[in-house]
Amino acid sequence: MLHPRIIQGGMGAGVSDWRLARAVSLTGELGVVSGTALACILARRLQMGDPGGHMRRAMESFPVPGVAQRVLAEHFIDGGKKTDEPFKLTPLPGMNPGPEFVALTVLANFVEVFLAKEGQRGVVGINYLEKIQMPTLPSIFGAMLADVDYVLMGAGIPRAIPGVLDKLAAGEPVELKLDVADAQPGEDFHCRFDPATFCGGIAPRLKRPAFIGIVASATLAITLARKSSGAVNGFVVEGETAGGHNAPPRGALQLNEQGEPVYGPRDVPDLAKIRELGLPFWLAGSYGQPGKLAEAMQLGAAGIQVGTAFAFCDESGITAEIKQLAIQLSREKKAHVFTDPLASPTGFPFKVAQLPGTQSETSSRKPRTRVCDLGYLRQAYRTSDGKLGYRCPAERIEDYVRKGGDVAETEGRLCVCNGLVATIGLGQFRPDGETELPLVTAGNDIARIAEFLAPGRHSYSAADVVRRLGISPTISNLSKTSPVLK
């Protein structure tokens, strides 16, 4: 199998959208869509009127009858909703979600991959977070219905996912053990999905995508390679300078003078042990710079994963205003990130770009009325009567405590779900007349994104990134039936 030299990172909620993944795929490298909160994103795009008609065009190709029509009837607004009207909420994820959430999730993942692959012959992957477990099974099925080529997953130890891919490819039912706080010894909870039931009786046979685990250590890579439920096809080895969620430092947590976690020699991945596994790997975390691809390949890597450079290019889902602000700050040598040990409800350190006018600017962060209405980072817990409940340390503090949560866990938490969706221009309009502020994540390389600008230019493309990293983009993957995208 010919491996890509560059993997475009699967970032944010809709930052790595179908346009970005498609643009990278057309260069001959691996374009990756983010699989985070796609049900919410599809619903809101439809409520915005689906400019360009891309969502509806993809939905016309969905192979299960009736699903797309029901979602359109529920969410599409011709001409788009009014600016001061809130988005209609989608159902919250749960262990046993209702048919509306399942259908929307399968369809949304299909749409994103379909559009990235439409009319071109390049490869496309989708990225999921192991920490977001409840939508995972229908999400993967939707992506596989659209013939996704790679599934990438990090933020945990996704040992069950390779086996899930095998079973879904064979049309078999799948299940995924759910992490549940306060579960009793021997007590297991599972999410389940049956493709035959969803498809009305007969499950299709699908291509099994390659699985790439995103890891921060040789120990985790070895665990995935040897103890997963199916074949692992490679690894992205991610350092702590990468954007999004970072692996916590090994050992006791220590903070520097700025309040960021301190990483040390124990946190540097042992590449020699990873090479011994005999599987391809890509290096990530400040590798989006000229010369880094050659450096990684000299270390035995198949290539590099690059996120931040692509996050602020023309084709990414981040709003044009935020991109221009970040690029200008980079030009002025003022762009930087803060590794926040508290922001994410997952408990993982989370990189936030310090941009004025957003939640991300730690120094002037505005208080936000706590509300959890998207629920992708909710944690499942066992109630005293043996049932399942859900709580989030970023929800109303009194609600979290009432559900058995520790009040200390609420300190400094941000609503990552709403903040990330706002970053792509789909922030919720609140009753107080305010719209959710963006929460922008990026890696340390945000300081250097202005280096991708050509003389006299104020923005850059995905192909510009690939070219500057040392590869001549092929731009030769279009088929004769490729659509014209506006």
C-alpha positions as CSV (number, residue, x, y, z in Angstrom):
1,M,0.0,0.0,0.0
2,L,1.4,3.4,-1.0
3,H,1.2,5.6,2.1
4,P,0.7,9.4,2.0
5,R,3.6,11.5,3.0
6,I,1.4,14.2,4.5
7,I,-1.7,13.6,6.6
8,Q,-3.8,16.7,7.1
9,G,-5.0,16.8,10.8
10,G,-8.7,16.2,11.6
11,M,-9.3,19.4,13.6
12,G,-12.0,21.0,15.7
13,A,-15.7,20.6,14.9
14,G,-15.9,21.3,11.2
15,V,-12.5,23.0,10.9
16,S,-11.3,20.0,8.9
17,D,-14.4,20.0,6.8
18,W,-15.1,18.4,3.5
19,R,-13.7,21.4,1.5
20,L,-10.3,21.2,3.3
21,A,-10.1,17.4,3.1
22,R,-11.0,17.5,-0.6
23,A,-8.4,20.2,-1.3
24,V,-5.6,18.2,0.4
25,S,-6.7,14.9,-1.2
26,L,-6.5,16.6,-4.7
27,T,-2.8,17.3,-4.0
28,G,-2.2,13.5,-3.7
29,E,-1.9,13.5,0.1
30,L,-4.4,12.3,2.8
31,G,-7.2,14.8,3.4
32,V,-9.1,14.2,6.7
33,V,-12.4,15.4,7.8
34,S,-13.2,15.9,11.5
35,G,-15.9,13.5,12.7
36,T,-16.7,15.6,15.8
37,A,-20.3,16.9,16.2
38,L,-21.2,16.3,12.6
39,A,-24.9,15.7,13.4
40,C,-25.1,19.2,14.9
41,I,-23.1,20.7,12.0
42,L,-25.3,19.2,9.3
43,A,-28.4,20.3,11.0
44,R,-27.2,23.9,11.4
45,R,-25.9,24.1,7.8
46,L,-29.4,23.1,6.7
47,Q,-31.0,25.6,9.0
48,M,-28.7,28.2,7.4
49,G,-30.3,27.4,4.1
50,D,-27.4,25.1,2.8
51,P,-25.7,27.8,0.6
52,G,-24.5,26.2,-2.6
53,G,-26.7,23.2,-2.1
54,H,-23.9,20.9,-1.2
55,M,-25.5,19.2,1.7
56,R,-28.6,18.4,-0.3
57,R,-26.7,17.2,-3.3
58,A,-24.8,14.7,-1.1
59,M,-28.0,13.7,0.7
60,E,-29.5,12.7,-2.6
61,S,-26.9,10.0,-2.9
62,F,-27.5,8.5,0.6
63,P,-28.3,4.9,0.0
64,V,-30.9,4.2,2.7
65,P,-34.4,5.4,1.6
66,G,-36.3,8.0,3.6
67,V,-33.5,9.1,5.9
68,A,-32.4,12.2,4.0
69,Q,-36.0,13.2,3.4
70,R,-36.8,13.1,7.1
71,V,-33.8,15.1,8.0
72,L,-34.6,17.7,5.4
73,A,-38.1,18.1,6.6
74,E,-36.9,18.5,10.2
75,H,-34.0,21.0,9.6
76,F,-33.9,22.6,6.2
77,I,-34.9,26.3,6.1
78,D,-35.2,27.7,2.6
79,G,-33.2,31.0,2.5
80,G,-31.8,30.3,6.0
81,K,-33.0,31.2,9.5
82,K,-32.9,34.8,10.7
83,T,-29.8,36.0,12.4
84,D,-31.4,36.5,15.8
85,E,-33.2,33.2,15.8
86,P,-31.6,30.3,17.7
87,F,-30.7,27.0,15.9
88,K,-33.0,24.2,16.6
89,L,-31.2,21.8,18.9
90,T,-30.4,18.2,17.9
91,P,-30.9,15.3,20.3
92,L,-28.1,14.8,22.8
93,P,-25.8,11.7,22.5
94,G,-26.5,8.8,24.8
95,M,-25.8,5.1,25.2
96,N,-29.2,4.3,23.6
97,P,-29.9,7.2,21.3
98,G,-33.2,7.6,19.6
99,P,-33.7,7.0,15.9
100,E,-33.6,10.7,15.1
101,F,-30.1,11.1,16.5
102,V,-28.8,7.9,14.9
103,A,-30.2,8.8,11.5
104,L,-28.8,12.3,11.6
105,T,-25.4,11.0,12.7
106,V,-25.1,8.4,10.0
107,L,-26.2,10.8,7.4
108,A,-23.9,13.6,8.5
109,N,-20.8,11.4,8.4
110,F,-21.8,10.1,5.0
111,V,-22.3,13.6,3.7
112,E,-18.9,14.9,4.9
113,V,-17.0,12.0,3.4
114,F,-19.1,11.9,0.2
115,L,-18.4,15.6,-0.5
116,A,-14.7,15.2,0.2
117,K,-14.4,12.3,-2.2
118,E,-17.0,13.5,-4.8
119,G,-15.7,13.3,-8.4
120,Q,-12.0,12.8,-7.5
121,R,-9.7,9.8,-7.0
122,G,-7.7,10.8,-4.0
123,V,-7.8,9.3,-0.5
124,V,-9.9,10.7,2.4
125,G,-9.9,9.8,6.1
126,I,-12.1,10.8,9.0
127,N,-10.9,11.6,12.5
128,Y,-12.7,10.7,15.8
129,L,-12.0,11.1,19.5
130,E,-12.1,8.1,21.7
131,K,-13.3,10.3,24.5
132,I,-16.5,10.9,22.5
133,Q,-17.8,7.4,22.6
134,M,-21.6,7.5,22.3
135,P,-21.9,8.6,18.6
136,T,-19.0,6.6,17.4
137,L,-20.7,3.5,16.0
138,P,-23.3,5.2,13.7
139,S,-20.6,7.8,12.8
140,I,-18.2,5.2,11.5
141,F,-21.0,3.4,9.6
142,G,-22.0,6.6,7.9
143,A,-18.4,7.3,6.9
144,M,-18.0,3.8,5.6
145,L,-21.2,4.1,3.5
146,A,-19.4,6.9,1.7
147,D,-16.3,4.7,1.1
148,V,-13.9,6.4,3.6
149,D,-10.3,5.2,3.1
150,Y,-8.9,5.8,6.6
151,V,-10.2,6.1,10.1
152,L,-8.0,7.9,12.6
153,M,-8.6,8.0,16.3
154,G,-6.9,9.4,19.4
155,A,-7.6,11.0,22.8
156,G,-7.7,7.6,24.5
157,I,-6.9,3.9,23.8
158,P,-9.3,2.9,21.0
159,R,-8.5,-0.9,21.0
160,A,-12.1,-1.8,20.1
161,I,-12.3,0.2,16.9
162,P,-10.3,-2.0,14.5
163,G,-12.7,-4.9,15.3
164,V,-15.7,-2.5,14.8
165,L,-14.4,-1.7,11.3
166,D,-14.1,-5.4,10.5
167,K,-17.6,-6.2,11.6
168,L,-19.2,-3.2,9.9
169,A,-17.4,-4.1,6.7
170,A,-19.0,-7.5,6.9
171,G,-22.5,-6.1,7.7
172,E,-22.5,-7.4,11.3
173,P,-23.8,-5.7,14.5
174,V,-21.3,-3.9,16.6
175,E,-20.9,-2.8,20.2
176,L,-18.6,-0.5,22.1
177,K,-18.0,-0.6,25.8
178,L,-18.9,2.7,27.4
179,D,-16.7,4.2,30.1
180,V,-19.1,4.8,33.0
181,A,-18.1,6.5,36.3
182,D,-19.1,4.7,39.5
183,A,-19.8,1.4,37.6
184,Q,-19.7,-1.6,39.9
185,P,-17.1,-4.4,39.5
186,G,-18.2,-6.6,36.6
187,E,-20.8,-4.2,35.5
188,D,-20.5,-3.3,31.8
189,F,-22.4,-0.8,29.7
190,H,-22.4,-0.9,25.9
191,C,-23.4,1.2,22.9
192,R,-24.8,-0.9,20.1
193,F,-25.5,-0.5,16.4
194,D,-27.0,-2.9,13.9
195,P,-26.4,-1.9,10.2
196,A,-29.1,-4.3,9.1
197,T,-31.7,-2.8,11.3
198,F,-30.7,0.7,10.2
199,C,-30.9,-0.3,6.5
200,G,-34.3,-1.9,6.7
201,G,-33.3,-5.6,6.9
202,I,-30.1,-6.2,4.8
203,A,-26.8,-4.7,5.7
204,P,-24.4,-3.7,2.8
205,R,-20.9,-5.2,2.5
206,L,-18.5,-2.3,2.8
207,K,-14.8,-1.6,2.3
208,R,-12.8,-1.9,5.5
209,P,-10.9,1.4,5.9
210,A,-7.3,1.4,7.2
211,F,-7.1,2.2,11.0
212,I,-4.5,4.7,12.3
213,G,-4.2,5.2,16.0
214,I,-3.1,8.6,17.3
215,V,-0.6,8.0,20.1
216,A,1.7,10.0,22.3
217,S,4.0,7.2,23.5
218,A,5.5,3.9,22.4
219,T,3.7,2.2,25.2
220,L,0.3,3.2,23.8
221,A,1.4,2.2,20.3
222,I,2.5,-1.2,21.5
223,T,-0.8,-1.7,23.4
224,L,-2.8,-0.9,20.3
225,A,-0.7,-3.0,18.0
226,R,-0.8,-6.1,20.2
227,K,-4.1,-5.9,22.0
228,S,-6.6,-4.3,19.6
229,S,-9.7,-6.2,18.4
230,G,-8.5,-6.1,14.8
231,A,-5.7,-4.9,12.6
232,V,-4.0,-1.6,13.3
233,N,-2.5,-0.2,10.1
234,G,-0.3,2.6,11.5
235,F,0.1,5.4,13.9
236,V,0.3,9.1,14.2
237,V,2.8,9.9,16.9
238,E,1.8,13.3,18.3
239,G,3.9,15.5,20.5
240,E,2.7,18.0,23.1
241,T,3.0,21.0,20.8
242,A,0.1,19.8,18.6
243,G,-3.2,21.6,18.7
244,G,-6.4,20.3,20.3
245,H,-6.2,17.8,23.1
246,N,-2.8,16.8,24.3
247,A,-1.9,13.7,26.3
248,P,-1.4,14.6,30.0
249,P,2.3,14.6,31.1
250,R,3.5,11.3,32.6
251,G,3.8,11.4,36.3
252,A,2.5,14.1,38.7
253,L,1.1,17.2,37.0
254,Q,3.3,20.2,37.4
255,L,2.5,23.7,36.0
256,N,5.0,26.3,34.8
257,E,4.9,30.0,35.7
258,Q,2.2,30.6,33.0
259,G,0.0,27.8,34.4
260,E,0.7,25.3,31.6
261,P,1.5,21.6,32.2
262,V,5.2,20.8,32.2
263,Y,6.4,18.1,29.8
264,G,9.7,16.4,30.3
265,P,11.9,13.6,28.8
266,R,9.5,10.9,29.8
267,D,6.9,12.4,27.5
268,V,9.1,12.1,24.4
269,P,8.0,9.1,22.3
270,D,10.5,6.3,22.0
271,L,10.6,6.1,18.2
272,A,13.0,3.1,18.2
273,K,10.3,1.0,19.9
274,I,7.6,2.2,17.6
275,R,9.8,1.3,14.5
276,E,10.2,-2.2,15.9
277,L,6.4,-2.7,15.5
278,G,6.9,-2.7,11.7
279,L,3.9,-0.4,11.0
280,P,4.1,2.9,9.2
281,F,3.9,6.0,11.4
282,W,3.7,9.7,10.9
283,L,5.1,12.4,13.2
284,A,2.9,15.2,14.4
285,G,3.3,18.3,16.6
286,S,5.3,21.2,15.0
287,Y,6.1,19.3,11.9
288,G,4.3,21.8,9.6
289,Q,7.5,23.5,8.6
290,P,9.9,23.2,5.6
291,G,12.5,20.5,6.2
292,K,10.4,18.6,8.8
293,L,9.1,16.0,6.3
294,A,12.6,15.0,5.4
295,E,13.6,15.0,9.0
296,A,10.7,12.7,9.9
297,M,11.5,10.3,7.1
298,Q,15.1,10.1,8.3
299,L,13.7,8.9,11.6
300,G,11.9,6.1,9.9
301,A,8.5,7.8,9.6
302,A,6.3,7.4,6.5
303,G,5.7,11.1,6.7
304,I,4.1,13.8,8.9
305,Q,0.7,14.9,10.1
306,V,0.1,18.7,9.8
307,G,-2.8,20.5,11.4
308,T,-2.3,24.1,12.3
309,A,-1.0,25.2,8.9
310,F,-4.1,23.7,7.3
311,A,-6.4,25.1,9.9
312,F,-5.9,28.7,8.8
313,C,-5.7,28.1,5.0
314,D,-8.4,29.2,2.6
315,E,-10.3,25.9,2.5
316,S,-10.7,25.3,6.2
317,G,-14.0,25.7,8.1
318,I,-12.7,28.5,10.4
319,T,-14.5,31.8,9.7
320,A,-12.6,34.2,7.4
321,E,-12.5,36.8,10.2
322,I,-10.7,34.5,12.6
323,K,-8.2,33.3,9.9
324,Q,-7.3,36.9,9.1
325,L,-6.9,37.8,12.7
326,A,-4.6,34.8,13.3
327,I,-2.5,35.4,10.2
328,Q,-2.1,39.1,11.1
329,L,-1.0,38.2,14.7
330,S,1.5,35.7,13.2
331,R,2.9,38.5,10.9
332,E,3.3,40.7,14.0
333,K,5.0,37.9,15.9
334,K,2.2,38.0,18.5
335,A,0.4,34.7,17.7
336,H,0.6,32.1,20.5
337,V,-1.3,29.4,22.3
338,F,-1.9,28.5,25.9
339,T,-2.0,24.9,27.0
340,D,-4.9,25.0,29.3
341,P,-5.0,22.2,31.9
342,L,-8.6,22.9,32.9
343,A,-10.5,24.1,29.9
344,S,-11.6,20.8,28.4
345,P,-14.3,18.7,30.2
346,T,-12.3,15.6,29.2
347,G,-9.6,16.5,31.7
348,F,-6.9,16.5,29.0
349,P,-4.8,19.6,28.5
350,F,-6.2,21.6,25.6
351,K,-4.4,24.1,23.4
352,V,-6.3,27.4,23.0
353,A,-5.1,30.1,20.6
354,Q,-5.0,33.5,22.2
355,L,-7.2,35.6,19.9
356,P,-9.0,38.8,20.9
357,G,-12.8,38.6,20.9
358,T,-13.0,34.8,21.5
359,Q,-13.3,32.5,24.5
360,S,-9.7,31.5,23.6
361,E,-8.2,34.7,24.9
362,T,-7.4,33.6,28.5
363,S,-6.5,37.1,29.7
364,S,-9.9,38.6,28.8
365,R,-12.2,35.6,28.9
366,K,-15.9,36.6,29.3
367,P,-18.1,34.8,31.8
368,R,-20.5,32.4,30.0
369,T,-23.8,31.3,31.3
370,R,-23.3,27.6,31.7
371,V,-25.5,25.4,29.6
372,C,-24.9,21.9,28.1
373,D,-27.1,21.6,25.1
374,L,-24.9,19.7,22.6
375,G,-23.6,17.1,25.0
376,Y,-20.8,15.5,23.0
377,L,-18.4,15.6,26.0
378,R,-20.9,14.5,28.6
379,Q,-19.7,11.8,30.9
380,A,-21.8,8.7,31.6
381,Y,-22.2,7.8,35.3
382,R,-24.0,5.1,37.2
383,T,-26.8,6.4,39.4
384,S,-27.6,5.0,42.8
385,D,-30.4,2.8,41.4
386,G,-28.1,1.3,38.7
387,K,-29.3,3.4,35.8
388,L,-27.2,5.6,33.5
389,G,-27.0,9.4,33.9
390,Y,-24.9,12.0,32.1
391,R,-23.0,15.0,33.4
392,C,-20.5,17.5,32.2
393,P,-18.2,19.6,34.4
394,A,-18.9,22.6,32.1
395,E,-22.6,22.5,32.7
396,R,-24.4,24.4,35.5
397,I,-22.4,23.8,38.6
398,E,-25.4,23.0,40.8
399,D,-26.6,20.4,38.2
400,Y,-23.2,18.8,38.0
401,V,-23.0,18.5,41.8
402,R,-26.5,17.2,42.0
403,K,-25.6,14.4,39.7
404,G,-22.7,13.4,42.0
405,G,-19.9,15.3,40.4
406,D,-17.1,16.9,42.4
407,V,-17.4,20.7,42.4
408,A,-13.6,20.9,42.1
409,E,-14.0,19.4,38.6
410,T,-16.0,22.4,37.4
411,E,-13.2,24.9,38.0
412,G,-12.0,26.5,34.8
413,R,-14.1,24.3,32.5
414,L,-15.3,25.7,29.1
415,C,-18.0,24.5,26.9
416,V,-15.7,23.1,24.2
417,C,-18.7,21.8,22.1
418,N,-20.4,25.2,21.7
419,G,-17.1,27.0,21.4
420,L,-15.7,24.8,18.6
421,V,-19.0,25.0,16.6
422,A,-18.9,28.8,16.9
423,T,-15.4,28.8,15.4
424,I,-16.9,27.7,12.1
425,G,-19.6,30.3,12.2
426,L,-22.4,28.1,13.6
427,G,-22.5,29.5,17.1
428,Q,-25.8,29.3,19.0
429,F,-27.8,32.6,19.5
430,R,-28.8,32.8,23.1
431,P,-31.8,34.3,24.8
432,D,-29.7,37.1,26.3
433,G,-29.1,38.4,22.8
434,E,-25.5,37.1,22.6
435,T,-24.1,34.5,20.2
436,E,-21.7,31.8,21.5
437,L,-18.1,33.0,21.3
438,P,-15.6,30.9,19.3
439,L,-13.1,28.7,21.1
440,V,-10.1,28.4,18.8
441,T,-7.6,25.6,19.2
442,A,-4.2,25.5,17.4
443,G,-0.7,24.1,17.9
444,N,2.4,26.0,18.6
445,D,3.0,26.5,14.9
446,I,0.3,29.2,14.8
447,A,3.2,31.6,15.4
448,R,4.6,30.7,11.9
449,I,1.4,30.5,9.7
450,A,2.3,33.8,8.0
451,E,5.3,32.1,6.5
452,F,2.9,30.4,4.1
453,L,1.9,33.7,2.5
454,A,3.2,34.5,-0.9
455,P,4.4,38.1,-1.4
456,G,1.5,40.5,-1.6
457,R,-1.0,37.8,-0.5
458,H,-3.1,37.9,2.7
459,S,-4.2,34.3,2.6
460,Y,-2.9,30.9,1.4
461,S,-4.3,27.6,0.1
462,A,-4.0,24.0,1.2
463,A,-1.9,23.4,-1.9
464,D,0.5,26.3,-0.8
465,V,1.0,24.3,2.5
466,V,1.8,21.1,0.7
467,R,4.2,22.9,-1.7
468,R,6.0,24.7,1.1
469,L,6.4,21.4,3.0
470,G,8.5,20.1,0.1
471,I,6.0,18.3,-2.1
472,S,4.8,19.4,-5.6
473,P,1.0,19.0,-5.4
474,T,-0.3,16.6,-8.2
475,I,-3.7,18.3,-8.5
476,S,-4.5,15.4,-10.9
477,N,-7.1,13.4,-9.1
478,L,-10.2,15.0,-10.7
479,S,-12.5,12.7,-12.7
480,K,-14.5,13.9,-15.7
481,T,-17.6,14.1,-13.5
482,S,-16.0,16.3,-10.8
483,P,-18.5,19.0,-9.7
484,V,-17.8,22.7,-9.9
485,L,-17.6,24.0,-6.3
486,K,-18.4,27.5,-5.4
